[in-house]
Amino acid sequence: MKLAFDNGEATLNLDSYEDRKMLELSAKAYGERKADQEALTKNYRVGQELQKRIGIGRSKQYEAIHNKQLRAKVDGKSFIVSELACREYMGDVPSK
C-alpha cells in the first residue's frame, strides 16, 4: 500500500490483494457501524408501531413498561420506546 501526494492531491495505491481486501473489509465494517448507529436513533410510540418492532400487543407493551422489562420515556400522555430499549427487551444487547 502506497500513499502519494501530488499537487495537494492524495493517491492511494493498493499493490496487493491483501491491501484491497483489508480496505474492503474496513469499508464494510464502517458501513455496518454507521447503519447501526442510525438505527439506534429510532424511537417508537406504544401501539401499532412498537408492535411491528417487538411483536407484542398494546396491553403487553404497557405491562412490560410498568414491570420495567421494557424501558420507556413519557411524552405527554404516551410512552416512547427507543430502538436500544427494544433490543434490550428482545435480548439482542445486555440491559442496563
A tleap script that builds the chain and sets N, CA, C and O, in Angstrom:
source leaprc.protein.ff14SB
mol = sequence {
  NMET LYS LEU ALA PHE ASP ASN GLY GLU ALA
  THR LEU ASN LEU ASP SER TYR GLU ASP ARG
  LYS MET LEU GLU LEU SER ALA LYS ALA TYR
  GLY GLU ARG LYS ALA ASP GLN GLU ALA LEU
  THR LYS ASN TYR ARG VAL GLY GLN GLU LEU
  GLN LYS ARG ILE GLY ILE GLY ARG SER LYS
  GLN TYR GLU ALA ILE HIE ASN LYS GLN LEU
  ARG ALA LYS VAL ASP GLY LYS SER PHE ILE
  VAL SER GLU LEU ALA CYS ARG GLU TYR MET
  GLY ASP VAL PRO SER CLYS
}
set mol.1.N position { 0.850 -1.158 0.000 }
set mol.1.CA position { 0.000 0.000 0.000 }
set mol.1.C position { 0.904 1.232 0.000 }
set mol.1.O position { 1.825 1.341 0.810 }
set mol.2.N position { 0.629 2.156 -0.920 }
set mol.2.CA position { 1.432 3.375 -1.017 }
set mol.2.C position { 0.503 4.577 -1.085 }
set mol.2.O position { -0.522 4.561 -1.766 }
set mol.3.N position { 0.887 5.609 -0.365 }
set mol.3.CA position { 0.157 6.859 -0.368 }
set mol.3.C position { 1.063 7.911 -0.990 }
set mol.3.O position { 2.168 8.157 -0.506 }
set mol.4.N position { 0.587 8.530 -2.064 }
set mol.4.CA position { 1.389 9.533 -2.755 }
set mol.4.C position { 0.627 10.853 -2.804 }
set mol.4.O position { -0.598 10.871 -2.928 }
set mol.5.N position { 1.363 11.953 -2.707 }
set mol.5.CA position { 0.784 13.284 -2.789 }
set mol.5.C position { 1.355 13.999 -4.004 }
set mol.5.O position { 2.566 14.017 -4.220 }
set mol.6.N position { 0.457 14.593 -4.798 }
set mol.6.CA position { 0.895 15.315 -5.978 }
set mol.6.C position { -0.005 16.534 -6.137 }
set mol.6.O position { -1.214 16.399 -6.327 }
set mol.7.N position { 0.587 17.725 -6.059 }
set mol.7.CA position { -0.151 18.989 -6.179 }
set mol.7.C position { -1.343 19.044 -5.223 }
set mol.7.O position { -2.437 19.457 -5.606 }
set mol.8.N position { -1.122 18.628 -3.991 }
set mol.8.CA position { -2.170 18.685 -2.973 }
set mol.8.C position { -3.212 17.588 -3.082 }
set mol.8.O position { -4.194 17.601 -2.340 }
set mol.9.N position { -3.024 16.642 -3.984 }
set mol.9.CA position { -3.978 15.545 -4.160 }
set mol.9.C position { -3.341 14.247 -3.672 }
set mol.9.O position { -2.195 13.947 -4.004 }
set mol.10.N position { -4.086 13.489 -2.890 }
set mol.10.CA position { -3.572 12.225 -2.357 }
set mol.10.C position { -4.053 11.067 -3.220 }
set mol.10.O position { -5.203 11.035 -3.656 }
set mol.11.N position { -3.158 10.122 -3.457 }
set mol.11.CA position { -3.482 8.918 -4.215 }
set mol.11.C position { -3.054 7.709 -3.403 }
set mol.11.O position { -1.922 7.635 -2.923 }
set mol.12.N position { -3.966 6.765 -3.255 }
set mol.12.CA position { -3.671 5.544 -2.525 }
set mol.12.C position { -3.547 4.408 -3.531 }
set mol.12.O position { -4.494 4.106 -4.257 }
set mol.13.N position { -2.385 3.787 -3.569 }
set mol.13.CA position { -2.161 2.655 -4.473 }
set mol.13.C position { -2.193 1.366 -3.663 }
set mol.13.O position { -1.398 1.171 -2.743 }
set mol.14.N position { -3.117 0.500 -4.020 }
set mol.14.CA position { -3.238 -0.788 -3.346 }
set mol.14.C position { -2.526 -1.825 -4.207 }
set mol.14.O position { -3.045 -2.253 -5.238 }
set mol.15.N position { -1.340 -2.219 -3.776 }
set mol.15.CA position { -0.492 -3.091 -4.583 }
set mol.15.C position { -0.861 -4.561 -4.480 }
set mol.15.O position { -0.653 -5.314 -5.431 }
set mol.16.N position { -1.392 -4.975 -3.369 }
set mol.16.CA position { -1.606 -6.403 -3.199 }
set mol.16.C position { -3.079 -6.722 -2.945 }
set mol.16.O position { -3.881 -5.852 -2.605 }
set mol.17.N position { -3.396 -7.983 -3.123 }
set mol.17.CA position { -4.737 -8.470 -2.849 }
set mol.17.C position { -5.093 -8.226 -1.386 }
set mol.17.O position { -6.220 -7.843 -1.073 }
set mol.18.N position { -4.130 -8.450 -0.488 }
set mol.18.CA position { -4.362 -8.270 0.943 }
set mol.18.C position { -4.728 -6.816 1.264 }
set mol.18.O position { -5.615 -6.564 2.079 }
set mol.19.N position { -4.043 -5.861 0.623 }
set mol.19.CA position { -4.354 -4.447 0.841 }
set mol.19.C position { -5.787 -4.138 0.401 }
set mol.19.O position { -6.537 -3.476 1.119 }
set mol.20.N position { -6.155 -4.623 -0.779 }
set mol.20.CA position { -7.501 -4.372 -1.290 }
set mol.20.C position { -8.558 -5.025 -0.393 }
set mol.20.O position { -9.595 -4.425 -0.109 }
set mol.21.N position { -8.290 -6.248 0.048 }
set mol.21.CA position { -9.234 -6.968 0.911 }
set mol.21.C position { -9.387 -6.256 2.264 }
set mol.21.O position { -10.495 -6.142 2.787 }
set mol.22.N position { -8.266 -5.781 2.823 }
set mol.22.CA position { -8.308 -5.071 4.098 }
set mol.22.C position { -9.150 -3.799 3.975 }
set mol.22.O position { -9.958 -3.497 4.853 }
set mol.23.N position { -8.959 -3.064 2.896 }
set mol.23.CA position { -9.727 -1.840 2.691 }
set mol.23.C position { -11.209 -2.161 2.494 }
set mol.23.O position { -12.072 -1.455 3.016 }
set mol.24.N position { -11.502 -3.209 1.755 }
set mol.24.CA position { -12.882 -3.626 1.528 }
set mol.24.C position { -13.563 -4.016 2.847 }
set mol.24.O position { -14.698 -3.610 3.101 }
set mol.25.N position { -12.886 -4.790 3.673 }
set mol.25.CA position { -13.455 -5.209 4.956 }
set mol.25.C position { -13.637 -4.029 5.904 }
set mol.25.O position { -14.621 -3.956 6.640 }
set mol.26.N position { -12.681 -3.111 5.878 }
set mol.26.CA position { -12.793 -1.912 6.721 }
set mol.26.C position { -13.983 -1.064 6.298 }
set mol.26.O position { -14.721 -0.568 7.149 }
set mol.27.N position { -14.178 -0.891 5.000 }
set mol.27.CA position { -15.302 -0.104 4.493 }
set mol.27.C position { -16.627 -0.766 4.854 }
set mol.27.O position { -17.584 -0.086 5.222 }
set mol.28.N position { -16.681 -2.085 4.749 }
set mol.28.CA position { -17.906 -2.815 5.092 }
set mol.28.C position { -18.224 -2.660 6.579 }
set mol.28.O position { -19.369 -2.401 6.949 }
set mol.29.N position { -17.205 -2.818 7.430 }
set mol.29.CA position { -17.403 -2.685 8.876 }
set mol.29.C position { -17.856 -1.271 9.230 }
set mol.29.O position { -18.734 -1.093 10.074 }
set mol.30.N position { -17.257 -0.261 8.584 }
set mol.30.CA position { -17.644 1.123 8.822 }
set mol.30.C position { -19.108 1.340 8.441 }
set mol.30.O position { -19.861 1.966 9.187 }
set mol.31.N position { -19.509 0.824 7.283 }
set mol.31.CA position { -20.896 0.963 6.832 }
set mol.31.C position { -21.880 0.307 7.789 }
set mol.31.O position { -22.949 0.854 8.061 }
set mol.32.N position { -21.520 -0.866 8.298 }
set mol.32.CA position { -22.387 -1.564 9.245 }
set mol.32.C position { -22.522 -0.791 10.557 }
set mol.32.O position { -23.615 -0.685 11.113 }
set mol.33.N position { -21.406 -0.255 11.044 }
set mol.33.CA position { -21.449 0.529 12.289 }
set mol.33.C position { -22.281 1.793 12.101 }
set mol.33.O position { -23.059 2.168 12.979 }
set mol.34.N position { -22.116 2.441 10.965 }
set mol.34.CA position { -22.869 3.663 10.693 }
set mol.34.C position { -24.366 3.365 10.610 }
set mol.34.O position { -25.177 4.106 11.165 }
set mol.35.N position { -24.731 2.294 9.925 }
set mol.35.CA position { -26.145 1.918 9.815 }
set mol.35.C position { -26.723 1.575 11.187 }
set mol.35.O position { -27.863 1.927 11.488 }
set mol.36.N position { -25.937 0.889 12.018 }
set mol.36.CA position { -26.394 0.530 13.354 }
set mol.36.C position { -26.603 1.782 14.203 }
set mol.36.O position { -27.590 1.876 14.933 }
set mol.37.N position { -25.694 2.733 14.114 }
set mol.37.CA position { -25.833 3.979 14.868 }
set mol.37.C position { -27.065 4.759 14.419 }
set mol.37.O position { -27.766 5.341 15.246 }
set mol.38.N position { -27.330 4.773 13.118 }
set mol.38.CA position { -28.519 5.463 12.614 }
set mol.38.C position { -29.784 4.770 13.103 }
set mol.38.O position { -30.763 5.435 13.440 }
set mol.39.N position { -29.772 3.434 13.147 }
set mol.39.CA position { -30.933 2.685 13.624 }
set mol.39.C position { -31.208 2.985 15.091 }
set mol.39.O position { -32.365 3.028 15.510 }
set mol.40.N position { -30.151 3.192 15.875 }
set mol.40.CA position { -30.332 3.438 17.302 }
set mol.40.C position { -30.996 4.780 17.594 }
set mol.40.O position { -31.409 5.016 18.730 }
set mol.41.N position { -31.110 5.654 16.617 }
set mol.41.CA position { -31.781 6.936 16.828 }
set mol.41.C position { -33.301 6.813 16.685 }
set mol.41.O position { -34.032 7.758 16.982 }
set mol.42.N position { -33.773 5.658 16.232 }
set mol.42.CA position { -35.213 5.440 16.017 }
set mol.42.C position { -35.933 5.298 17.348 }
set mol.42.O position { -35.426 4.658 18.270 }
set mol.43.N position { -37.115 5.895 17.446 }
set mol.43.CA position { -37.985 5.782 18.613 }
set mol.43.C position { -39.359 5.329 18.166 }
set mol.43.O position { -39.785 5.621 17.048 }
set mol.44.N position { -40.055 4.612 19.044 }
set mol.44.CA position { -41.372 4.065 18.725 }
set mol.44.C position { -42.380 4.492 19.782 }
set mol.44.O position { -42.059 4.547 20.969 }
set mol.45.N position { -43.585 4.791 19.353 }
set mol.45.CA position { -44.678 5.056 20.281 }
set mol.45.C position { -45.348 3.725 20.608 }
set mol.45.O position { -45.392 2.819 19.776 }
set mol.46.N position { -45.870 3.620 21.831 }
set mol.46.CA position { -46.601 2.417 22.210 }
set mol.46.C position { -47.792 2.279 21.274 }
set mol.46.O position { -48.485 3.254 20.983 }
set mol.47.N position { -48.016 1.081 20.814 }
set mol.47.CA position { -49.128 0.816 19.908 }
set mol.47.C position { -48.663 0.018 18.715 }
set mol.47.O position { -47.767 -0.820 18.817 }
set mol.48.N position { -49.282 0.287 17.587 }
set mol.48.CA position { -49.042 -0.490 16.380 }
set mol.48.C position { -47.591 -0.410 15.901 }
set mol.48.O position { -47.017 -1.406 15.462 }
set mol.49.N position { -47.013 0.775 15.990 }
set mol.49.CA position { -45.624 0.951 15.547 }
set mol.49.C position { -44.669 0.078 16.360 }
set mol.49.O position { -43.797 -0.584 15.797 }
set mol.50.N position { -44.833 0.079 17.665 }
set mol.50.CA position { -43.988 -0.735 18.535 }
set mol.50.C position { -44.312 -2.225 18.373 }
set mol.50.O position { -43.425 -3.072 18.478 }
set mol.51.N position { -45.568 -2.533 18.122 }
set mol.51.CA position { -45.966 -3.927 17.921 }
set mol.51.C position { -45.245 -4.531 16.720 }
set mol.51.O position { -44.810 -5.682 16.767 }
set mol.52.N position { -45.119 -3.757 15.648 }
set mol.52.CA position { -44.394 -4.240 14.467 }
set mol.52.C position { -42.936 -4.519 14.801 }
set mol.52.O position { -42.333 -5.437 14.245 }
set mol.53.N position { -42.370 -3.727 15.708 }
set mol.53.CA position { -40.954 -3.873 16.032 }
set mol.53.C position { -40.673 -5.038 16.967 }
set mol.53.O position { -39.737 -5.802 16.734 }
set mol.54.N position { -41.484 -5.189 18.042 }
set mol.54.CA position { -41.159 -6.219 19.036 }
set mol.54.C position { -42.167 -7.364 19.092 }
set mol.54.O position { -41.944 -8.348 19.797 }
set mol.55.N position { -43.264 -7.248 18.363 }
set mol.55.CA position { -44.180 -8.380 18.219 }
set mol.55.C position { -45.113 -8.652 19.385 }
set mol.55.O position { -45.593 -9.777 19.531 }
set mol.56.N position { -45.387 -7.653 20.223 }
set mol.56.CA position { -46.378 -7.848 21.280 }
set mol.56.C position { -47.422 -6.745 21.194 }
set mol.56.O position { -47.125 -5.627 20.775 }
set mol.57.N position { -48.649 -7.070 21.594 }
set mol.57.CA position { -49.757 -6.127 21.519 }
set mol.57.C position { -49.648 -4.985 22.515 }
set mol.57.O position { -48.771 -4.963 23.379 }
set mol.58.N position { -50.556 -4.046 22.369 }
set mol.58.CA position { -50.537 -2.815 23.171 }
set mol.58.C position { -50.601 -3.090 24.670 }
set mol.58.O position { -49.831 -2.498 25.426 }
set mol.59.N position { -51.488 -3.963 25.122 }
set mol.59.CA position { -51.615 -4.202 26.566 }
set mol.59.C position { -50.352 -4.857 27.121 }
set mol.59.O position { -49.931 -4.537 28.233 }
set mol.60.N position { -49.746 -5.763 26.367 }
set mol.60.CA position { -48.489 -6.389 26.806 }
set mol.60.C position { -47.344 -5.374 26.788 }
set mol.60.O position { -46.418 -5.473 27.593 }
set mol.61.N position { -47.400 -4.408 25.881 }
set mol.61.CA position { -46.386 -3.349 25.853 }
set mol.61.C position { -46.453 -2.539 27.143 }
set mol.61.O position { -45.430 -2.299 27.785 }
set mol.62.N position { -47.668 -2.115 27.523 }
set mol.62.CA position { -47.833 -1.355 28.765 }
set mol.62.C position { -47.405 -2.186 29.968 }
set mol.62.O position { -46.759 -1.678 30.885 }
set mol.63.N position { -47.769 -3.462 29.960 }
set mol.63.CA position { -47.392 -4.351 31.060 }
set mol.63.C position { -45.869 -4.443 31.178 }
set mol.63.O position { -45.327 -4.368 32.281 }
set mol.64.N position { -45.180 -4.604 30.052 }
set mol.64.CA position { -43.710 -4.696 30.056 }
set mol.64.C position { -43.082 -3.388 30.541 }
set mol.64.O position { -42.068 -3.409 31.239 }
set mol.65.N position { -43.675 -2.259 30.177 }
set mol.65.CA position { -43.161 -0.958 30.625 }
set mol.65.C position { -43.357 -0.809 32.134 }
set mol.65.O position { -42.434 -0.416 32.848 }
set mol.66.N position { -44.546 -1.121 32.610 }
set mol.66.CA position { -44.831 -0.954 34.042 }
set mol.66.C position { -44.060 -1.951 34.905 }
set mol.66.O position { -43.761 -1.659 36.063 }
set mol.67.N position { -43.739 -3.114 34.363 }
set mol.67.CA position { -42.937 -4.109 35.091 }
set mol.67.C position { -41.433 -3.880 34.922 }
set mol.67.O position { -40.607 -4.657 35.402 }
set mol.68.N position { -41.106 -2.784 34.223 }
set mol.68.CA position { -39.708 -2.390 33.973 }
set mol.68.C position { -38.915 -3.433 33.181 }
set mol.68.O position { -37.697 -3.544 33.320 }
set mol.69.N position { -39.624 -4.185 32.356 }
set mol.69.CA position { -38.964 -5.106 31.425 }
set mol.69.C position { -38.602 -4.378 30.135 }
set mol.69.O position { -37.689 -4.783 29.415 }
set mol.70.N position { -39.327 -3.303 29.854 }
set mol.70.CA position { -39.125 -2.503 28.647 }
set mol.70.C position { -38.981 -1.046 29.076 }
set mol.70.O position { -39.910 -0.457 29.628 }
set mol.71.N position { -37.805 -0.472 28.816 }
set mol.71.CA position { -37.564 0.925 29.194 }
set mol.71.C position { -38.318 1.863 28.257 }
set mol.71.O position { -38.371 1.641 27.048 }
set mol.72.N position { -38.897 2.910 28.831 }
set mol.72.CA position { -39.640 3.886 28.033 }
set mol.72.C position { -39.580 5.244 28.707 }
set mol.72.O position { -39.330 5.355 29.908 }
set mol.73.N position { -39.814 6.268 27.910 }
set mol.73.CA position { -39.907 7.638 28.427 }
set mol.73.C position { -41.326 8.129 28.190 }
set mol.73.O position { -41.989 7.735 27.230 }
set mol.74.N position { -41.772 8.991 29.081 }
set mol.74.CA position { -43.109 9.550 28.955 }
set mol.74.C position { -43.045 10.783 28.066 }
set mol.74.O position { -42.178 11.641 28.229 }
set mol.75.N position { -43.979 10.854 27.122 }
set mol.75.CA position { -44.101 12.018 26.239 }
set mol.75.C position { -45.559 12.463 26.298 }
set mol.75.O position { -46.407 11.970 25.555 }
set mol.76.N position { -45.824 13.389 27.182 }
set mol.76.CA position { -47.212 13.805 27.387 }
set mol.76.C position { -47.987 12.673 28.044 }
set mol.76.O position { -47.724 12.313 29.191 }
set mol.77.N position { -48.947 12.115 27.309 }
set mol.77.CA position { -49.742 11.007 27.836 }
set mol.77.C position { -49.345 9.664 27.253 }
set mol.77.O position { -49.981 8.653 27.552 }
set mol.78.N position { -48.319 9.631 26.435 }
set mol.78.CA position { -47.915 8.357 25.830 }
set mol.78.C position { -46.470 8.023 26.175 }
set mol.78.O position { -45.736 8.849 26.717 }
set mol.79.N position { -46.088 6.816 25.853 }
set mol.79.CA position { -44.735 6.352 26.106 }
set mol.79.C position { -43.961 6.268 24.795 }
set mol.79.O position { -44.512 5.929 23.748 }
set mol.80.N position { -42.673 6.586 24.880 }
set mol.80.CA position { -41.756 6.474 23.739 }
set mol.80.C position { -40.710 5.436 24.118 }
set mol.80.O position { -40.129 5.496 25.201 }
set mol.81.N position { -40.472 4.480 23.215 }
set mol.81.CA position { -39.503 3.413 23.441 }
set mol.81.C position { -38.412 3.530 22.393 }
set mol.81.O position { -38.698 3.584 21.197 }
set mol.82.N position { -37.162 3.571 22.839 }
set mol.82.CA position { -36.041 3.708 21.908 }
set mol.82.C position { -35.702 2.364 21.266 }
set mol.82.O position { -36.094 1.309 21.765 }
set mol.83.N position { -34.982 2.417 20.172 }
set mol.83.CA position { -34.521 1.201 19.496 }
set mol.83.C position { -33.628 0.389 20.437 }
set mol.83.O position { -33.708 -0.839 20.468 }
set mol.84.N position { -32.781 1.075 21.200 }
set mol.84.CA position { -31.909 0.369 22.140 }
set mol.84.C position { -32.742 -0.380 23.176 }
set mol.84.O position { -32.430 -1.523 23.507 }
set mol.85.N position { -33.798 0.251 23.691 }
set mol.85.CA position { -34.670 -0.409 24.663 }
set mol.85.C position { -35.348 -1.633 24.036 }
set mol.85.O position { -35.518 -2.656 24.700 }
set mol.86.N position { -35.732 -1.531 22.767 }
set mol.86.CA position { -36.322 -2.687 22.063 }
set mol.86.C position { -35.314 -3.824 21.980 }
set mol.86.O position { -35.656 -4.982 22.223 }
set mol.87.N position { -34.086 -3.498 21.640 }
set mol.87.CA position { -33.052 -4.526 21.527 }
set mol.87.C position { -32.763 -5.170 22.882 }
set mol.87.O position { -32.540 -6.378 22.962 }
set mol.88.N position { -32.767 -4.371 23.939 }
set mol.88.CA position { -32.562 -4.911 25.281 }
set mol.88.C position { -33.707 -5.853 25.646 }
set mol.88.O position { -33.480 -6.944 26.169 }
set mol.89.N position { -34.923 -5.431 25.369 }
set mol.89.CA position { -36.103 -6.244 25.687 }
set mol.89.C position { -36.061 -7.581 24.952 }
set mol.89.O position { -36.413 -8.618 25.513 }
set mol.90.N position { -35.633 -7.547 23.710 }
set mol.90.CA position { -35.592 -8.764 22.894 }
set mol.90.C position { -34.342 -9.600 23.145 }
set mol.90.O position { -34.184 -10.679 22.575 }
set mol.91.N position { -33.458 -9.097 23.997 }
set mol.91.CA position { -32.264 -9.860 24.336 }
set mol.91.C position { -31.122 -9.731 23.343 }
set mol.91.O position { -30.170 -10.510 23.382 }
set mol.92.N position { -31.212 -8.745 22.447 }
set mol.92.CA position { -30.152 -8.551 21.441 }
set mol.92.C position { -28.913 -7.873 22.021 }
set mol.92.O position { -27.810 -8.044 21.503 }
set mol.93.N position { -29.093 -7.109 23.089 }
set mol.93.CA position { -27.976 -6.467 23.782 }
set mol.93.C position { -28.231 -6.578 25.284 }
set mol.93.O position { -29.382 -6.697 25.705 }
set mol.94.N position { -27.182 -6.539 26.090 }
set mol.94.CA position { -27.389 -6.604 27.549 }
set mol.94.C position { -28.157 -5.377 28.038 }
set mol.94.O position { -27.934 -4.271 27.545 }
set mol.95.N position { -29.064 -5.564 29.008 }
set mol.95.CA position { -29.790 -4.424 29.568 }
set mol.95.C position { -28.940 -3.646 30.543 }
set mol.95.O position { -27.982 -4.143 31.134 }
set mol.96.N position { -29.340 -2.407 30.676 }
set mol.96.CA position { -28.604 -1.507 31.596 }
set mol.96.C position { -29.021 -1.742 33.014 }
set mol.96.O position { -28.514 -1.085 33.923 }
savepdb mol mol.pdb
quit
